[in-house]
Amino acid sequence: MCLSIPSKVIEIDENNYATVETLGVKRQVTLDLIAEPVSVGDYVLIHVGFAMEKIDTKIALESLELYRQIAEDMESGVIDEREGDMGLASLSDRLSTQKGE
């Protein structure tokens, strides 16, 4: 599964590259695939170095709050870290057991 977390544009250079911030991590992405104008302060969804879509600020902030809540709930144990893994964690455990790890 692939998740795209909203990223805030904090700088745009003359080559149409933007510096974006995603949950505290800064990276550079190209804005070449977005047809509409993007400005500093806008939120975009990125995939492998490309900004794919500009999204509404209200929706971006709501999404970021949900990600923060999920992370807090996983850290506090409210949500089991294996919940939602589609059984891959238990498969990994079984394989480790079979290997004697």
BAROMI-973711 format. One line per 4 residues: number of its first residue (from 1); their letters; for each residue x, y, z of N, C-alpha, C. Coordinates in steps of 0.001 Angstrom, whole numbers, always signed. Atoms other than C-alpha are relative to their C-alpha. Layout:
BEGIN
NUM	A	X:Y:Z:X:Y:Z:X:Y:Z ~ ...
***
This chain:
BEGIN
1	MCLS	+846:-1169:+0:+0:+0:+0:+893:+1234:+0 ~ -763:-1232:+95:+1242:+3456:-796:-855:+1145:+527 ~ +701:-1163:-535:+235:+6515:+1222:+704:+1258:-451 ~ -579:-1291:+326:+756:+10040:+92:-435:+978:+1080
5	IPSK	+271:-907:-1106:+1025:+12411:+3014:+102:+1433:-515 ~ -70:-1388:+467:+231:+16085:+2356:+1314:+659:+428 ~ -1262:-691:-246:+3389:+18158:+2097:-182:+1480:-283 ~ +142:-1452:+141:+3598:+21914:+2566:+1171:+565:-791
9	VIEI	-1033:-655:+808:+5498:+23935:-22:+561:+1164:+809 ~ -612:-1075:-785:+7997:+26133:+1798:+935:+875:-839 ~ -860:-800:+882:+10135:+27334:-1133:-121:-551:-1417 ~ +10:+416:+1407:+10070:+27261:-4950:+1155:+708:-687
13	DENN	-1133:-643:+671:+13192:+27839:-7033:-320:+289:-1471 ~ +197:-421:+1388:+13628:+29150:-10588:-115:-1182:-972 ~ +89:+1191:+851:+13794:+25562:-11978:-1272:-808:+253 ~ +1290:+631:-313:+10285:+24719:-10710:+133:-1165:+983
17	YATV	-139:+953:-1097:+11616:+22653:-7823:-495:+659:+1273 ~ +504:-515:-1265:+9897:+23040:-4500:+656:-744:+1154 ~ -360:+628:-1255:+11207:+22390:-1041:-1304:-149:+767 ~ +1235:+268:-723:+8376:+20730:+834:+334:-593:+1356
21	ETLG	-152:+554:-1342:+7943:+19723:+4454:-1133:-998:+229 ~ +962:+1074:-244:+6270:+16421:+5272:+229:-532:+1403 ~ -100:+458:-1396:+5714:+15744:+8982:+1404:+235:+565 ~ -1291:-376:-541:+8954:+17528:+9837:+1193:-333:-875
25	VKRQ	-1091:+371:+905:+11031:+16134:+6958:-66:+880:-1244 ~ -51:-847:+1188:+12152:+18485:+4192:+634:-758:-1148 ~ -544:+617:+1208:+12790:+17330:+646:-331:+882:-1190 ~ +266:-740:+1230:+12889:+18691:-2882:-790:-871:-954
29	VTLD	+814:+695:+1002:+10320:+17729:-5494:-185:+947:-1178 ~ +287:-839:+1153:+9601:+18931:-8986:-1508:+261:-82 ~ +1405:-377:+161:+6358:+20745:-9700:-449:-156:-1453 ~ +252:+57:+1445:+6503:+19939:-13437:-1274:-749:-392
33	LIAE	+1185:+777:+369:+3548:+17521:-13373:-1316:+630:+442 ~ +1222:-662:-460:+1084:+19932:-11795:-342:+1118:-981 ~ +412:-971:+1016:-876:+21960:-14333:-351:+1360:+584 ~ +427:-1278:-586:-2156:+24611:-11938:+1156:+655:+765
37	PVSV	-1061:-699:-733:-13:+27266:-10258:+92:-482:+1450 ~ -250:+389:-1393:+1559:+26276:-6926:+801:+1117:+645 ~ -664:-1083:-724:+2645:+28835:-4356:+520:-501:+1341 ~ -483:+286:-1357:+4574:+28797:-1100:-1212:+20:+938
41	GDYV	+1118:+119:-929:+2164:+27676:+1616:-1066:-983:-464 ~ +946:+996:+508:+159:+25364:-650:+409:-1391:+483 ~ -267:+1398:-332:-115:+21643:+90:-87:-830:-1276 ~ -27:+882:+1163:+745:+18978:-2487:+155:-1444:+471
45	LIHV	-264:+1421:-221:+756:+15197:-2668:+1164:-366:-894 ~ -1193:+321:+772:+4087:+13767:-3798:+160:-1506:-148 ~ -315:+1411:+250:+5266:+10479:-5250:+1360:-48:-686 ~ -1366:+196:+491:+8920:+9552:-5822:+619:+1260:-626
49	GFAM	-670:-1222:+440:+10121:+13110:-6162:-809:+924:-876 ~ +869:-841:+819:+7211:+14511:-8130:-1221:+431:+808 ~ +1276:-457:-541:+4425:+16671:-6794:-1052:-399:-1025 ~ +1003:+543:+926:+1369:+14980:-8294:-1286:+807:-30
53	EKID	+1284:-676:-85:-1528:+17114:-7109:+46:+1062:+1089 ~ +182:-1031:-1023:-2234:+20329:-5264:-1309:-320:+707 ~ +1230:+328:-727:-4762:+19770:-2488:-423:+1165:+876 ~ +605:-1031:-830:-7057:+21957:-462:+675:+27:+1377
57	TKIA	-686:-144:-1290:-5385:+23305:+2698:-791:-628:+1138 ~ +825:+551:-1087:-8311:+22333:+4946:+84:-1531:+8 ~ -84:+1466:+91:-8231:+18738:+3700:+1394:-483:+399 ~ -1371:+365:-359:-4425:+18614:+4033:+194:+30:+1515
61	LESL	-164:-119:-1457:-4540:+19814:+7642:-794:-1078:+741 ~ +781:+1076:-614:-7305:+17332:+8502:+722:-1338:-141 ~ -736:+1242:+229:-5263:+14502:+6967:+1219:-83:+915 ~ -1186:-9:-858:-2115:+15524:+8848:-377:-250:+1459
65	ELYR	+446:+238:-1373:-4057:+15596:+12116:-334:-1476:+215 ~ +300:+1439:-104:-5318:+12061:+11443:+1280:-826:+87 ~ -1282:+721:-55:-1757:+10833:+10774:+651:+172:+1370 ~ -591:-234:-1331:-561:+12463:+14013:-731:-833:+1062
69	QIAE	+787:+756:-980:-3421:+10842:+15964:+302:-1492:-91 ~ -321:+1421:+188:-2696:+7408:+14467:+1381:-310:+596 ~ -1345:+216:-539:+1007:+7749:+15342:-13:+27:+1521 ~ +98:-76:-1465:+174:+8796:+18915:-677:-1246:+558
73	DMES	+727:+1181:-477:-2302:+5928:+19306:+862:-1258:-114 ~ -894:+1154:+133:+283:+3424:+18037:+1075:+38:+1078 ~ -1041:-122:-1030:+2934:+4777:+20417:-540:-302:+1389 ~ +573:+205:-1333:+564:+4669:+23388:-623:-1383:+155
77	GVID	+571:+1334:-74:-738:+1197:+22534:-1500:-58:-235 ~ +1437:-8:+301:-4318:+2294:+21796:-255:-790:-1276 ~ +61:+777:+1234:-3754:+874:+18314:+1205:-933:+6 ~ -1085:+967:+98:-1724:-2310:+18054:+782:+299:-1270
81	EREG	-819:-322:+1174:+1202:-1658:+15732:-198:-978:-1144 ~ +239:+991:+1055:+212:-4793:+13821:-1380:+140:-629 ~ +1350:-176:+526:-3369:-3664:+13290:+74:+639:-1383 ~ +37:-559:+1345:-4031:-3054:+9640:+1137:-458:-882
85	DMGL	-1134:+441:+819:-959:-4922:+8407:-373:-1112:-972 ~ +531:+1028:+888:-3124:-7440:+6524:+682:-1349:+216 ~ -574:+1297:-320:-1407:-10328:+8286:+1468:-130:-344 ~ -1402:+111:+394:+2078:-9545:+7029:+921:-146:+1205
89	ASLS	-848:+109:-1183:+3501:-9166:+10540:-5:-1430:+526 ~ +42:+1387:-490:+2271:-12606:+11595:+711:-928:-979 ~ -742:+786:+981:+3652:-14055:+8357:+1498:+151:+241 ~ -1414:-254:-288:+6989:-12433:+9151:+432:-755:+1253
93	DRLS	-307:+731:-1233:+6859:-13913:+12665:+146:-1491:-281 ~ -51:+1433:+312:+6133:-17401:+11274:+1283:-341:-765 ~ -1215:+247:+774:+9003:-17144:+8790:+1236:+79:+892 ~ -1126:-122:-923:+11378:-15990:+11536:+100:-1223:+884
97	TQKG	+25:+1184:-846:+10289:-18907:+13722:+529:-1211:-758 ~ -451:+1127:+817:+10852:-21351:+10883:+1512:+37:-223 ~ -1438:-148:+223:+14355:-19947:+10372:+778:-135:+1312 ~ -651:+111:-1284:+15051:-20231:+14110:+521:+1321:+531
101	E	-432:-1328:-483:+15461:-16498:+14626:-708:+357:+1284
***
